[in-house]
Amino acid sequence: MMNKLRLRKQAQTVMGHRLEEPRLTLVMVLWMFVYVGLPLLVVSSLVDLLIQQITGTCTGFWCWF
C-alpha cells in the first residue's frame, strides 16, 4: 500500500488534455470532520458526562474554562 502511494504514475491525458492529480479539497476536509471528527466529539462528550455523573468530577477539556 505504501509503495503505491510513494510511486507516482505518469500524468494521464484525455484527448490531449492533462488531468489534474487528486488533491485535498475543503469539501473533503469538511466531510472528514462530519464523518470522523463529529462522532468522535459526541462519543467523547458522552463518556465525559458519564464519568462526571458517576464520580462527580469533570474530566473533559471544557472543564478548564
C-alpha positions as CSV (number, residue, x, y, z in Angstrom):
1,M,0.0,0.0,0.0
2,M,2.7,2.5,1.0
3,N,4.7,1.6,-2.2
4,K,1.6,2.5,-4.3
5,L,1.4,5.9,-2.6
6,R,5.1,6.6,-3.0
7,L,5.4,5.6,-6.7
8,R,4.0,8.4,-8.9
9,K,2.4,7.5,-12.2
10,Q,2.7,9.4,-15.4
11,A,0.2,12.2,-15.8
12,Q,-2.9,10.9,-17.5
13,T,-4.2,12.6,-20.6
14,V,-7.6,12.6,-22.2
15,M,-7.9,13.8,-25.8
16,G,-4.6,15.7,-25.3
17,H,-5.5,17.4,-22.1
18,R,-3.6,16.6,-18.9
19,L,-5.8,15.6,-16.0
20,E,-5.1,17.2,-12.6
21,E,-3.9,14.9,-9.8
22,P,-6.3,14.3,-7.0
23,R,-5.8,16.7,-4.1
24,L,-7.1,17.6,-0.7
25,T,-10.1,20.0,-1.0
26,L,-12.0,22.0,1.5
27,V,-15.1,19.9,0.9
28,M,-13.3,16.7,1.6
29,V,-11.9,18.1,4.8
30,L,-15.4,19.2,5.9
31,W,-16.8,15.7,5.1
32,M,-13.9,14.1,7.1
33,F,-14.9,16.3,10.0
34,V,-18.6,15.3,9.7
35,Y,-17.8,11.5,9.4
36,V,-14.8,11.3,11.8
37,G,-14.5,14.3,14.0
38,L,-18.1,14.9,14.9
39,P,-18.9,11.4,16.0
40,L,-15.6,11.3,18.0
41,L,-16.6,14.5,19.7
42,V,-20.1,13.3,20.6
43,V,-18.8,9.9,21.9
44,S,-16.1,11.5,24.0
45,S,-18.6,14.1,25.4
46,L,-20.9,11.3,26.4
47,V,-18.1,9.4,28.1
48,D,-17.1,12.6,30.0
49,L,-20.7,13.1,31.0
50,L,-21.0,9.5,32.3
51,I,-17.7,9.9,34.3
52,Q,-18.9,13.2,35.7
53,Q,-22.2,11.6,36.8
54,I,-20.5,8.7,38.4
55,T,-17.5,10.3,40.1
56,G,-18.7,13.9,40.5
57,T,-15.5,15.3,38.9
58,C,-15.3,16.8,35.4
59,T,-12.5,15.3,33.2
60,G,-13.3,17.0,29.9
61,F,-11.4,19.7,28.1
62,W,-14.2,22.2,28.6
63,C,-13.9,21.8,32.4
64,W,-10.8,24.0,32.3
65,F,-12.9,27.1,31.3
